[in-house]
């Protein structure tokens, strides 16, 4: 169905500099999972300032916390509706999103929280 749409990329596995280039230049990051642990790729996308659209599962919405868009999990029609609504819309200011990710998910914070946890026992 994507034949002829040069702007749609099915990249396969990507890492390193090429991955960061994709994050920094994508129009919209979409995570349509029905089941997910801690979605590291969502954290990466948000830390690069991506607009994000995620299914309404707890694992995704607990990360986006109002800095992304959601659709009903497993609902293809709702996903399509949200894609149409978001694409072409002016980008939101990302300063709050970037600060939220830095304060809550930076390796410095995770390390400090882990050390505090181990020190308490």
ROSE-4610 file (N, C-alpha, C; in Angstrom, 1 decimal, always signed):
// ROSE-4610
residu = [X/X/X/X/X/X/X/X/X/X/X/X/X/X/X/X/X/X/X/X/X/X/X/X/X/X/X/X/X/X/X/X/X/X/X/X/X/X/X/X/X/X/X/X/X/X/X/X/X/X/X/X/X/X/X/X/X/X/X/X/X/X/X/X/X/X/X/X/X/X/X/X/X/X/X/X/X/X/X/X/X/X/X/X/X/X/X/X/X/X/X/X/X/X/X/X/X/X/X/X/X/X/X/X/X/X/X/X/X/X/X/X/X/X/X/X/X/X/X/X/X/X/X/X/X/X/X/X/X/X/X/X/X/X/X/X/X/X/X/X/X/X/X/X/X/X/X/X/X/X/X/X/X/X/X/X/X/X/X/X/X/X/X/X/X/X/X/X/X/X/X/X/X/X/X/X/X/X/X/X/X/X/X/X/X/X/X/X/X/X/X/X/X/X/X/X/X/X/X/X/X/X/X/X/X/X/X/X/X/X/X/X/X/X/X/X/X/X/X/X/X/X/X/X/X/X/X/X/X/X/X/X/X/X/X/X/X/X/X/X/X/X/X/X/X/X/X/X/X/X/X/X/X/X/X/X/X/X/X/X/X/X/X/X/X/X/X/X/X/X/X/X/X/X/X/X/X/X/X/X/X/X/X/X/X/X/X/X/X/X/X/X/X/X/X/X/X/X/X/X/X/X/X/X/X/X/X/X/X/X/X/X/X/X/X/X/X/X/X/X/X/X/X/X/X/X/X/X/X/X/X/X/X/X/X/X/X/X/X/X/X/X/X/X/X/X/X/X/X/X/X/X/X/X/X/X/X/X/X/X/X/X/X]
num = [1/1/1/2/2/2/3/3/3/4/4/4/5/5/5/6/6/6/7/7/7/8/8/8/9/9/9/10/10/10/11/11/11/12/12/12/13/13/13/14/14/14/15/15/15/16/16/16/17/17/17/18/18/18/19/19/19/20/20/20/21/21/21/22/22/22/23/23/23/24/24/24/25/25/25/26/26/26/27/27/27/28/28/28/29/29/29/30/30/30/31/31/31/32/32/32/33/33/33/34/34/34/35/35/35/36/36/36/37/37/37/38/38/38/39/39/39/40/40/40/41/41/41/42/42/42/43/43/43/44/44/44/45/45/45/46/46/46/47/47/47/48/48/48/49/49/49/50/50/50/51/51/51/52/52/52/53/53/53/54/54/54/55/55/55/56/56/56/57/57/57/58/58/58/59/59/59/60/60/60/61/61/61/62/62/62/63/63/63/64/64/64/65/65/65/66/66/66/67/67/67/68/68/68/69/69/69/70/70/70/71/71/71/72/72/72/73/73/73/74/74/74/75/75/75/76/76/76/77/77/77/78/78/78/79/79/79/80/80/80/81/81/81/82/82/82/83/83/83/84/84/84/85/85/85/86/86/86/87/87/87/88/88/88/89/89/89/90/90/90/91/91/91/92/92/92/93/93/93/94/94/94/95/95/95/96/96/96/97/97/97/98/98/98/99/99/99/100/100/100/101/101/101/102/102/102/103/103/103/104/104/104/105/105/105/106/106/106/107/107/107/108/108/108/109/109/109/110/110/110/111/111/111/112/112/112/113/113/113/114/114/114/115/115/115/116/116/116/117/117/117/118/118/118/119/119/119/120/120/120/121/121/121]
x = [+0.8/+0.0/+0.9/+2.1/+3.0/+3.7/+3.5/+4.2/+3.9/+5.0/+4.9/+5.0/+5.0/+5.1/+6.6/+7.4/+8.8/+9.1/+8.2/+8.4/+8.1/+7.6/+7.4/+8.6/+9.2/+10.4/+10.2/+10.4/+10.5/+12.0/+12.6/+14.0/+14.6/+13.8/+14.4/+15.3/+16.2/+17.0/+18.0/+18.0/+18.9/+19.5/+20.7/+21.3/+22.3/+22.9/+23.9/+23.5/+24.4/+24.2/+23.0/+22.9/+21.7/+20.4/+20.3/+19.1/+18.8/+19.8/+19.6/+19.2/+19.8/+19.4/+17.9/+17.4/+16.0/+15.1/+15.5/+14.7/+14.6/+15.8/+15.8/+15.1/+14.8/+14.2/+12.8/+12.3/+11.0/+9.9/+8.8/+7.6/+6.8/+6.7/+5.9/+6.4/+6.7/+7.0/+5.7/+5.5/+4.3/+4.6/+4.0/+4.2/+2.8/+2.5/+1.1/+1.0/+1.8/+1.9/+0.6/+0.3/-0.8/-0.2/+1.0/+1.7/+3.1/+3.6/+4.9/+5.5/+6.8/+7.4/+7.8/+8.9/+9.4/+9.8/+9.1/+9.4/+10.6/+11.8/+13.0/+13.0/+12.5/+12.5/+11.6/+10.6/+9.7/+10.5/+11.3/+12.1/+13.1/+13.7/+14.7/+14.1/+12.9/+12.2/+11.8/+11.3/+10.9/+12.2/+13.3/+14.5/+15.1/+14.7/+15.1/+14.1/+13.0/+12.0/+10.9/+10.8/+9.8/+8.4/+7.5/+6.1/+5.8/+5.0/+4.8/+3.3/+3.0/+1.6/+1.7/+1.1/+1.2/-0.2/-0.3/-1.5/-1.7/-3.0/-3.3/-3.0/-2.0/-1.6/-0.8/-0.8/-0.2/+1.3/+2.0/+3.4/+3.8/+3.0/+3.3/+2.8/+1.6/+1.1/+1.7/+2.3/+3.1/+4.4/+4.8/+6.1/+5.7/+4.7/+4.4/+3.8/+3.0/+2.4/+1.9/+1.2/+0.6/+1.5/+2.7/+3.6/+3.5/+2.5/+2.3/+0.8/+0.5/-0.9/-1.2/-2.4/-2.8/-3.9/-4.0/-5.2/-5.5/-6.7/-7.2/-6.4/-5.9/-5.1/-5.9/-5.3/-5.9/-7.0/-7.2/-8.2/-7.6/-7.6/-7.0/-7.6/-9.0/-9.7/-9.3/-9.1/-8.7/-7.3/-6.4/-5.0/-5.0/-5.8/-5.9/-6.4/-7.5/-8.0/-7.0/-6.2/-5.2/-4.1/-3.7/-2.6/-3.1/-4.3/-4.8/-4.9/-5.2/-5.4/-4.0/-3.0/-1.7/-0.8/-0.7/+0.2/-0.3/+0.6/+0.3/+0.0/-0.3/-0.5/+0.8/+0.8/+2.1/+2.7/+4.0/+4.6/+4.5/+4.3/+4.2/+5.6/+5.6/+6.9/+7.4/+8.6/+9.2/+10.0/+10.1/+11.0/+10.5/+9.2/+8.6/+8.9/+8.7/+8.9/+10.4/+11.3/+12.7/+13.1/+12.6/+12.9/+12.3/+11.1/+10.4/+11.2/+11.7/+12.5/+13.8/+14.5/+15.7/+15.6/+14.5/+14.3/+13.9/+13.2/+12.6/+13.3/+14.0/+14.6/+16.0/+16.8/+18.2/+18.9/+20.1/+20.9/+21.4/+21.6/+22.1/+21.0/+19.8/+18.7/+18.5/+18.5/+18.3/+19.4/+20.7/+21.8/+21.7/+21.3/+21.1/+20.0/+18.9/+17.8/+18.2/+18.9/+19.4/+20.3/+21.3/+22.2/+21.5/+20.5/+19.7/+18.9/+18.4/+17.7/+18.6/+19.8/+20.7/+21.3/+21.4/+22.0/+21.0/+19.7/+18.6/+18.5/+19.1/+18.9/+20.1]
y = [-1.2/+0.0/+1.3/+1.2/+2.3/+2.6/+1.7/+1.9/+3.3/+3.9/+5.3/+6.4/+6.1/+7.1/+7.2/+8.0/+8.0/+8.5/+9.2/+9.7/+8.7/+7.5/+6.4/+5.5/+5.3/+4.5/+3.4/+2.2/+1.0/+0.6/+1.1/+1.1/-0.2/-1.1/-2.3/-1.8/-2.7/-2.4/-1.3/-0.2/+0.9/+1.3/+1.7/+2.1/+3.2/+3.7/+4.7/+6.0/+6.6/+7.9/+7.9/+6.9/+6.8/+6.8/+6.2/+6.2/+7.6/+8.3/+9.6/+10.6/+10.4/+11.2/+11.0/+9.8/+9.5/+10.2/+10.0/+10.7/+12.2/+12.8/+14.2/+14.8/+13.9/+14.4/+13.8/+13.0/+12.4/+13.4/+13.2/+14.1/+13.6/+12.3/+11.8/+10.4/+10.2/+8.9/+8.2/+7.0/+6.3/+5.0/+4.7/+3.5/+2.8/+1.9/+1.3/+0.0/-0.1/-1.4/-1.6/-2.9/-3.4/-3.8/-4.3/-4.7/-4.1/-3.6/-3.0/-2.9/-3.1/-2.8/-1.3/-1.0/+0.4/+0.7/+1.5/+1.7/+2.7/+2.1/+2.9/+3.7/+3.1/+3.9/+5.2/+5.1/+6.3/+7.3/+6.9/+7.8/+8.5/+7.7/+8.2/+9.3/+8.9/+9.8/+11.1/+11.0/+12.2/+13.1/+12.4/+13.2/+13.9/+13.5/+14.2/+15.2/+15.4/+16.4/+15.9/+14.6/+14.1/+14.3/+14.6/+14.5/+13.0/+12.6/+11.2/+10.9/+9.8/+9.2/+7.8/+7.5/+6.2/+5.6/+4.3/+3.6/+4.0/+3.9/+4.3/+3.3/+2.5/+1.5/+2.2/+1.8/+2.4/+2.6/+1.6/+1.7/+2.9/+3.3/+4.4/+5.7/+5.7/+7.0/+7.4/+6.5/+6.9/+7.6/+7.3/+8.0/+9.4/+9.4/+10.7/+11.7/+11.3/+12.3/+13.6/+13.5/+14.8/+15.4/+14.9/+15.5/+14.7/+13.8/+13.1/+13.0/+12.4/+12.1/+10.6/+10.3/+8.9/+8.5/+7.2/+6.6/+5.3/+4.8/+3.6/+2.4/+1.6/+0.5/-0.5/-1.0/-2.0/-1.4/-0.1/+0.6/+1.3/+0.6/+1.1/+2.4/+2.4/+3.6/+4.8/+4.6/+5.7/+6.2/+5.2/+5.5/+6.4/+5.9/+6.7/+8.1/+8.2/+9.5/+10.4/+9.9/+10.7/+11.1/+10.2/+10.5/+11.7/+11.6/+12.7/+14.0/+13.9/+15.1/+15.7/+14.9/+15.4/+15.9/+15.1/+15.4/+16.7/+17.6/+18.9/+20.0/+19.6/+20.5/+21.2/+22.4/+23.0/+22.3/+22.1/+21.4/+22.2/+21.4/+22.0/+22.4/+23.4/+23.8/+22.6/+22.2/+21.0/+21.3/+22.5/+22.8/+22.1/+22.1/+21.4/+19.9/+19.3/+17.9/+17.5/+18.3/+18.0/+18.1/+19.1/+19.2/+18.1/+17.7/+16.6/+15.3/+15.0/+13.8/+13.9/+15.1/+15.2/+15.0/+15.6/+15.5/+14.1/+13.4/+12.1/+10.9/+11.0/+9.8/+9.9/+10.9/+11.0/+9.9/+9.5/+8.5/+9.0/+10.3/+10.8/+10.6/+10.9/+10.7/+9.2/+8.3/+6.9/+6.4/+6.8/+6.4/+6.8/+8.1/+8.6/+7.9/+7.6/+6.9/+5.5/+4.8/+3.4/+3.4/+4.3/+4.4/+4.7/+5.6/+5.9/+4.6/+3.9/+2.7/+1.6/+1.4/+0.5/+0.9/+2.2/+2.8/+2.7/+2.7/+2.6/+1.2/+0.2/-1.2/-1.6]
z = [+0.0/+0.0/+0.0/+0.4/+0.5/-0.8/-1.8/-3.1/-3.7/-4.1/-4.7/-3.7/-2.4/-1.3/-0.9/-1.5/-1.2/+0.2/+0.9/+2.2/+3.3/+2.9/+3.9/+3.8/+5.0/+5.1/+6.0/+5.5/+6.3/+6.4/+7.5/+7.6/+8.0/+8.7/+9.3/+10.5/+10.9/+12.1/+11.8/+12.6/+12.4/+13.8/+13.8/+15.1/+14.9/+16.0/+15.9/+15.3/+14.5/+13.9/+13.0/+12.2/+11.3/+12.0/+13.2/+14.0/+14.5/+15.0/+15.5/+14.4/+13.2/+12.1/+11.8/+11.8/+11.6/+12.6/+13.9/+15.0/+14.8/+14.5/+14.4/+13.1/+12.2/+10.9/+10.6/+11.6/+11.3/+11.5/+10.8/+11.0/+12.2/+12.4/+13.5/+13.9/+15.2/+15.7/+16.1/+15.7/+16.0/+16.7/+17.9/+18.6/+18.8/+17.9/+17.9/+18.7/+19.7/+20.5/+21.2/+21.4/+22.2/+23.6/+23.6/+24.8/+24.7/+25.8/+25.8/+27.2/+27.4/+28.6/+28.7/+29.1/+29.1/+27.6/+26.9/+25.5/+25.3/+25.2/+25.1/+23.8/+22.7/+21.5/+21.6/+22.4/+22.7/+23.4/+24.5/+25.2/+24.3/+23.4/+22.5/+21.6/+21.0/+20.1/+20.8/+22.0/+22.8/+23.1/+23.4/+23.8/+22.5/+21.4/+20.1/+19.7/+20.5/+20.1/+19.1/+18.9/+18.0/+18.5/+17.5/+17.8/+17.9/+19.0/+19.2/+19.3/+18.6/+18.7/+19.2/+20.3/+20.9/+21.2/+21.3/+21.7/+23.2/+23.6/+25.0/+26.0/+25.8/+26.9/+28.0/+29.2/+30.3/+30.1/+29.5/+29.3/+28.4/+27.5/+26.6/+27.2/+27.7/+28.2/+29.5/+30.3/+31.5/+31.1/+29.9/+29.4/+28.8/+27.9/+27.2/+28.1/+29.1/+30.1/+29.5/+28.5/+27.9/+26.9/+26.7/+25.7/+24.3/+24.2/+23.0/+22.7/+21.6/+21.2/+21.4/+21.7/+21.8/+20.9/+20.7/+20.0/+20.7/+20.5/+21.2/+20.7/+21.6/+21.2/+20.3/+19.3/+18.4/+17.5/+17.5/+16.8/+15.6/+14.4/+13.2/+12.8/+12.9/+12.5/+13.3/+14.6/+15.5/+15.2/+14.9/+14.5/+13.2/+12.3/+11.0/+11.2/+12.1/+12.4/+13.0/+14.0/+14.6/+13.7/+12.8/+11.8/+11.0/+10.5/+9.7/+10.4/+11.7/+12.6/+12.8/+13.0/+13.5/+12.3/+11.2/+10.1/+9.5/+9.3/+8.7/+9.7/+10.9/+12.0/+12.4/+12.8/+13.2/+14.4/+14.4/+15.5/+16.8/+17.9/+19.2/+19.7/+20.7/+21.3/+22.1/+21.9/+22.5/+23.8/+24.2/+25.4/+26.6/+26.8/+28.0/+27.9/+26.7/+26.5/+26.8/+26.2/+26.4/+27.9/+28.6/+30.0/+30.8/+30.5/+31.2/+31.0/+29.8/+29.6/+30.4/+30.3/+31.0/+32.5/+33.1/+34.5/+35.0/+34.2/+34.6/+34.1/+33.0/+32.3/+31.9/+32.4/+32.1/+32.8/+32.2/+32.9/+34.2/+34.4/+35.6/+36.7/+36.4/+37.3/+37.7/+36.7/+36.9/+37.8/+37.5/+38.3/+39.8/+40.0/+41.3/+42.0/+41.3/+41.9/+42.3/+41.5/+41.7/+42.9/+43.0/+44.1/+45.4/+45.4/+46.5/+47.0/+46.1/+46.4/+47.1/+46.5/+47.1/+48.4/+48.6/+49.8/+51.0/+50.7/+51.7/+52.3/+51.6/+52.2/+52.9]
